[in-house]
Amino acid sequence: MGQVMFIVWRESVEALLVVGILHAWLANPDHGAKRGLPYLWAGVVLGIAAAVGLGAALVGFTEVLSGDAQDYFQTAMVLVACVLIVQMVFWMKRNGRTLKRDMESSLQKNHDQGTWWGVLVLVALAIAREGSETAIFLYGLGFGQGGSVPMSMWLAVAIGFALALVTFWLLQLGGKIFSWRLFFRVTEIMLLFLAAGLLESGLDRLISLELVPTLVDQLWDTSAILDDASPFGSLVATLTGYRAHPSGMNLLVYAVYWLFMWVLLKRAGAPSAKQVKPA
Amino acid sequence: MNQRIARLLATMAAVVVTLFGLGAAQTARADDLPTFKLEMNNGKLNPTRIEVPAGKRIKIEVHNTGTNAVEFESLQLRKEKVLAPGAQSFVVIAPLQPGEYKFFDDFHQQAQGVIVAK
């Protein structure tokens, strides 16, 4: 039961992190970005539908999706999600502060609509990915198989999801407790870490499919400090890209990613620092 | 931005198609590899220790004989595979250096196993 709760919470949190932060951003009254909210919710609906569909496909067509096909599909999915998160963070950074004014003059209407579609795709991908795993997991426990499911299982699912909603709510609260500026900085960094986690996971799959070399198979072993095969360690690995046994390529890509982000953040921060008066 | 997203989506589609093509090619190649069986059953692994030759590509056939879904996962081996109840699949593992490689069932995390390459 504790395990059902943990899995539902964990899978939901990974998706809700993306949804929650985007929602907090879009709903912030100072932004005037509320127009993006319908796209966000449409993405949620689409994502849930895709999750159930994907889950069913993985269960029903295990033969078709067995072996490497599943790997290739998942690889494409995590890498696309990674690109979309990074693109979204920087779009928000560039336009977040001036969004309201631009909206009012509606000069950038077309430009912005493009980004709302990006929001939709990103949210749908995040939910489809985590949701399909939850769907298979729950299916395996007897849900949707016509067999009776013990009440305690339903309760565990409900609690797990409730915990995820509390996490979501805390994210919404973030902007009320801290200044928006601090909230942005923190969530921006959280999202960039999450994207780094997706990037490393995509890279691992590419290495495992032998499309990318490892350079060095294992640089070091920190599994004694934090083991990525443990429940907590694997959560950290998903959310930050941590590896207990990194290959040379893992480290190289991780370093290049953060260097790239650092340069982009500096460039995105520089001009707006002049425009914006301290809040 | 619309165009950029359209381009992004087109690139994604191309990548997915290419990857599926490569996947088909690799699946065909995976047939004649040294193969080891792993049974996963509601949080139990059989065997929990798999000895494999080092420096050789190997294949592990994973069979979920339980009534729960399982997820074969190893960050060290860079593998992650979800299996519905009754499902059977395989993972192909690139040549390993001698050593121990942990794997576990991500849906039943008390189920920990190790692959030993010699």
Interface residues (C-beta under 8 A of the other chain):
Chain A: Q3 I7 L58 V59 T62 S66 G67 D68 A69 Q70 D71 Y72 F73 Q74 T75 A76 L79 V80 V83 N110 H111 D112 Q113 G114 T115 W117 G118 V121 E133 I136 F137 Y139 G140 L141 G142 S201 D204 R205 I207 S208 L209 E210 L211 D217 Q218 S223 D227 D228 A229 S230 P231 S234 A237 R243 A244 H245
Chain B: M1 N2 Q3 R4 I5 L8 L9 M12 V15 V16 L19 F20 L22 G23 A24 Q26 T27 A30 G66 T67 N68 A69 V70 E71 E73 S74 L75 Q76 L77 R78 K79 E80 K81 V82 L83 A84 P85 A87 Q88 S89 F90 V92 I93 A94 Q97 K102 F103 F104 D106 F107 H108 Q109 Q112
